[in-house]
């Protein structure tokens, strides 16, 4: 093929993901070492003979990790087989002291499944090929540069043995944006299941496989013939640790490969490292084939049978179902329902507020006011979850007309978040109790008498005059009058 012919080709990306999810368990998957890292912990201290791979140490499977895996399988719609097994995946990396990883090969705990998500206003469904349990390696720290420029590398085995679930998709993605939207939806589902903590460092890591094919080889339904995929060299991109990072890495790699093909060069089948600081991928090694890992049965772990136990494991209401229920039960529009189910913690917080107040009022205060102020401060609902009673009291102050909505939003809520004070403390300290009707009426009279030019402008049809007079009344009442009431009283008085 000439360079000119290659330049004219219409090319498309084919992407599959391998998502490594750290499961929330108290101890590691095959030993009793804690998974909870202290901020000031020393390297290589949260370890034992099992996770260090010392001779004679035997693994014991963590029941909590298996339960979490079953929950994930049920949420994905996977088949959970009668029996599953563990294997040894053999390769040499310095962060695996045993020189093999205990994982699952031909008998994963979850087989098949799918996830539906939205991207660019359309609904997409991506098939899940499998999801299996395995242990996490340790962590590497590259000193003096990135993986390809570091002076040396330090190894910390504290993370080694942490339970992982690897979720492998079919090559169903056609763009980097789709991959990012999928990861956001997957994270949402995992959080609802209570098996995953998105705030934990390194809790989600992605390996992405990307190939470039002729666009005309893709069928109308988006499927690709197997022979087309086999003939296209596949590049694996590793070290992706965020949704945004996945989109950037895949967009870069797609552009790199398309440019190579259009220049008449062959894309090598290799593993590449995503260097987030530089925004590029760099070559690490040639891509291993499955046979290179020399899988064989893990003799120290018996087959795992969960066929009867899996029926006893329940999963909570998942985000899509809860979103639809919020629309039906509380009469919310799609945007409000989406905001209020963005995380399980937000949804739970909202439903606690609706136990006492109108669902629409509760939605306004949680979805618009509270979440907006939290986002501005780079905070999450989990940062204020223990103050539910205080926020309930704030809504009550507004609902019973004890303070104005403006003061509740702009003073009380903000000081609650910034100063950690209770709403009643702020109301008393700021003198925000609503002014009585007589005092408001008196303030209206004063504003009219003191601003004859504004009164004349009002009668001349200048719309801003009324707003000016409202501002004068609000200033006289210290902002404690209801703006709607002030507006109404001014209109009545000015029309006399």
N, C-alpha and C positions, 0 to 999 in steps of 0.2 A: 504494500500500500504506500502510495506517495504521500509526502507531507501535505500536498494540496488536497488530496482526497480526504485525509484524516481531518484537515481543518474544516471541511464541509460537513462532517458527520454531526448529526443531532444526537447528543449524548444525554444519558439519564443516570442518576445515582440509585443504587440499591443498598439499603442499610438494614442491618440487624444489630440488636443490642444484647449484651450480657450484663445484667444489672446485679451488682453484689450488695446485698442489704444486710446490715448488721442487726441481728435479732436482739431484742431487749430481754436478756436473761441476767440473773444475778451472778452466775458463774460461767466459765468457759464451756465449750461444747463437750470436751472429753476429760475435763479435770475440774477440781474444786477451786481453782484460782478465780479471784474476783474479776468481773468485767468493768467495775467502776473505777475510773482513773481519778486520782486526786490531782489538783492543779499543780502541786509542787512535788509529785512523785518522782523518784529517781528511776532512771532507765534500768531495765532488767531486774526489777524487784518483785513484780507481780507475776512470778513464774514458779514452776515446779518441775520435777523430772519428766512429767508427761508432756507439758507444752514446750519443754526444752529438748525433747526427743532423746533423753538419756537411755542407754541400754537397759532393757528389762522393765521399763515403765509401760504400763498397760492402760489404754484408754477406756473410759466408762462414759456411755452416751448420756447427755443431759436431757431429761424428760421434758423440761420446759422448752427446749429448742424444737423438739419434735412436735409439741402441741402448737407452737407458733407456726411451724411449717404447714401443719394441717389447716390452720385458720387461713393462711395465705392461699393454699390450694382451693379451699371452699370459696373464697372470695373471687378467685380467678376463674372458677368453673372448671377446675382441673379434675381429672380422674385420679383418685388416690388408690394405688394398687394394693392387693392383699399383702404383698411382701415387697420389701425394698432392701437394698444391700449397700454396703460401703466398699469403696475401692481405694487403692493407693495410686495416686497420680505422680509419676516419678520425673523429677527434673531437678537441676541444681540451681537454686537461688540462695543467696546468703541469708534471706529473711525466713527460710524454712530449715531449721537446724536438723530435721530428720532426713532432709533431701527427698522427701515425698510429702504430698498433701493428702490427708484423708478427705475424700470427697465421694460423690456418687457418679456412677458411669452409665451402665445400661439399665439400671432399675431405680430411677429417681422417685422421690416421694410424691411428686406432683407431675402428672403427665397431661400435656395439652392445656387448653383454656384460652381465654381472650380478654382483652380490655378495650372498651369503647371510650373514646374521648373526642373532644371538639378541637378543631384547629381551623383558623381563618373562616369561621362561620359554617364549617361543614363537620359532619360526624364521620369519624374513622374508626375502624376496628382492626386491631393488630392481634394476630394469633400468637399464643404462647406455646413454644415447643416443649418446654420442660422447666421445672424448678426443683432444685435439689439442695441438700444440706452439705456444708463443708466447713472446714476450719480456716480462719484467717491467718495469713502469714504475719510476721512481725512488721515493723516499720523502718524505713531507711531515711536517713537524714544526710543530704548531700552538702558537704561543707565547701564553701568557696565557689559555688556555682551551681548549675543545674546538673541533671544526670549525665550529660555528655561533656561537661566542662569542670566538674567538681575536682578539687584537689584530693579528697578522700571521702569515704562514706561511713557513717556511723550506723550501727544496728541496735534497735531496741526491741526485745522480745516480749515486752509487756502486752502487746496486742495479740501475739501469737496464740492461736487456739480460741479466739473469740468466735462465737457461732455466726456463720454467714448463711444466707440463702441466696443462691445464684438463680436469677430468673432470666431465661434465654428466650428471646423472641424469634419469630420467623423473620426473614428478610423482607418485611412488609412496608418499611418506611421508604419514602421517595424524596424526602427533604430533611434538612437539619431542623427546621421548624417543627415538623411532625414529631421528631425524636424528643425535642424539648417538651412539647405538649403531652406526649405519652408519659414522660418521667414525672411531670407535675401531677398527672392523674394517678399514676402508680403510687407516688408518695402520699397522696391524699388517702387512698385506700388503705395503705399500710398503717398510717397514723390512726385511722378509724378502728383498725383491728387491734391497736394497742401493742403491736409487736415491734415498733420502730420509733426511734426518737430522732427527728430530723435535726435537732439542735446539737446532737453529739458529733464531735469532729470525726470525719471519715466514715459516717454511718451509711453513706450511699456512694458507691464508686461504680463507674461505668467503663466497660470495654466495648468499643464500637467497631463493627466490621462493615467496610464500605467497598463496593465494587462499582465500576462504571461500565454500562452496557449501551448498545445502540437503542435509542428511544423507541424505534419501530419494533424492537423485540418484545416490548411490554404489551400485553394484551389489553383489550378495552376495560376489562375488570381489574386491571392492575397486576395480574399474575404474570410470572416470568417462567418460561420453560426451564426445566432443570439443566438441560445441556447448555443453555445460555449462561446460567450462573456458574456452571463448572468451568466453562471456557474463559471466564473473566477472572483475572487475578484479584484476590481479596487482600485488602490491607486492614490490619487490626490496629486500632488506636487505643492506647492505654493511658492510665493516670488522669481520667476525667472524674471530677469530684463534685460537679454541680449541674443543674439543669442548664444554666446559661453557658457553662463551660462545654457541655455536650454540643450545644448548638454552634458555638464558635469553632470548636475542634472539627466538627463534621463539615461545616461550611468551608473551612480552610482546606481540609483534605479533599473535598469534592472539587474545589477549584484547582488544587495542585494536580490531581490526577487527570482532570479534563484538559488542562494545559499541556500535560505531558503527551497525552494521546493526540491532541491536535497538532503537536509538533513532531509527530511521527515516532515518539519514543514509547517503549513498552513499560507498563506499570509493574513494578516488582511485587511479588507476594511477600510481605514482610510485616513485622510488628514495629509500630512507631510509637513514640512517646509524645504526649501532648504537653508542651512547655507553655504553661498558662502565662507566665511572666512575659514571654516573647510573642505569644499568640501564634505559634507555629508547631508543627509536628516534626520530630527528628527521628531518624532511623535508629532502632535498637538492635535488631537481629533479624535473620530470616524467619519467616513464619513457620512455626512447628506444625506438622501434620498430626492427626490423632494418634497414629502409630508411634510417634516419637515419645509419647508420654508413658508408654508401656504399662497401661492399666492392668492391675490384677487385684483379686479379692483381698480385702482387709481381713486377715485371719483372726485378729484379736477382737473383732466385733461380730456377733452373730447376726443373722438376718433380722430385720426389724419388721414386725407385724403390727399394723395399726387398724386392721379392717373393722374390728368391733369397737375399738376405742374412739375412732374418728366420728362415730355417730353421736357420741356423748359431748363432743366439742362444739359449742355454739359460737357463732360469730355475730357481732352487733349489726344494727342497721347501717348499711353502707351509704356513702355520700350521695349517690344518685337517687336512691330510694328516699333518703331523708330530705333531699332537696324537693322532690316531688310532693312528699307529705307536707312540707312547710307551705307549699303553694296551695294545696287543697285544704289543709286544716286551718291555716292562719290567713289565707287570702293574700299572700305575698306575691309580688310580681317576680319575674325570673331573675332580675338583677339582685333584688334584696335576698331572695332565697339562696342565690349563689354565694353572696357575701356571708350570709349567716351559717352556711354549711362548709365554708372554706376549710375549716378544721373542726374536728370533733369537739374541741374545747370551746370554740366559739358557739357552736350549735347548742352545747349543753348550757352555756352561760345564758344564751338567749331564751331557751325554754324555761329556765329558772325564773327569769324576769316575767315571762308571760303567765306564770302561775298567779301573779297579782295584778297585772296590768293588761290593757288592750294590746293585742299582738302587733297592731300597726304602730302604736306608740313605742312599744318595746323594740320593734325593728328599727325605728328612727334613731333611738338612743344607742342601740348596740351597733347596728350596721353603719350608720352615718357618723354619729358623734363620737362614740367611744373608739371604734376601730380607726377612724380618721385621726384622732389625737394620738392613739398608740403608734400608728404608722409614722406620724411626724416625729415621734421621739424614738423611733427604732425599737419599739417595745412590742410584745405579743400579749395576747389575752392571758396566757399563763402567768404573766408578771403581775396580774391583778386578780387572778381567780379567787384568792383567799379574801378579797375585799368585796365579794358579791353583795353582802348585806349593805355596804356603804353605797354602792351604785344603785341598789334597789331603793334606798332612801332618797337618793338624788332624783330618781324618776318620780318617786312619791311627792317630793317637794314641788315638782312641776305639775304633776297630775292634779294636785289639790290646790293649785294656784297660790302656794306660799311664796314662791319666787318666780320671776319671769323666766321665760325660755332663754332669752338673750343672756341674762346673768348666769343661768345654769350652765349654758354652753361655754361662754367666754370667760367666766371667772371661776365658778365652783368646780367644774370638771377639770379645768386646767390646773388649778391649785391642788386638787386631789391627786393628780398625777405628778405634779412637780414637787409638792411639799409633803405629800403623804398624809394630809389632813382629812378628817371626816367632813361630810358636807355641812352638818349643823355647825361645826366649829367655824367653817369658812363663812357661812351665812351670818353668824353672830359677829365675827370679827370685822366683816366688811359692811355690816348693816344692810343686808340685802333683802330683808323681809319686805313683802309687798306693801307699798303705800296705800292707805285706805282711800276710799272713793272721794271723801271730802277733801283730803289733801291733794289728790290729783286734780279735782275740779278747781281748787284754789290756784294750783300751779298753772293750769290752763288760762285762768283769768290774768294772772301776772304776765304770762308770756304774750298774750294779746295786747295788754296795756303797754308793755315795754318795747314792743316791736311794731309800731304803726306802719312802717314801710313794708314789712313783710305782709301785714294784713292787706295793705293796698295792692301789693303784687298778687296776692291770692285772688282778690276780686277782679284783677286784670287778666286772670287766666294763666298765670305763671305757675306751672306744676311744682317747681322746686320750693316755692314759698311754704307750702304745707309741711314739707319734710323739714325745713328749717325750724318751723314752730314746734314740730314734734320733738326735734333735738333739744330745743330750749326747755321744754317741759321735762324731758328725760333728765336733763342736767339738774334741774331744780329738785327732782325727786331722787337724785343719786342713782338713776338707772333702775329704780325699783318699781316704777310704774309699768303697767303692761302697754307696750307700744300700740297694740290694736285698740285698746280702750282710749288711749290718748288721741289717736287719730280720729276716732269716732266722736269724742267730746269736742275736739277742735272744729271738726266739720259742722257739728250742730250749732256750736257757738258762733262761728263765722257766717252761717247762713241765716242767722236771726235778723 
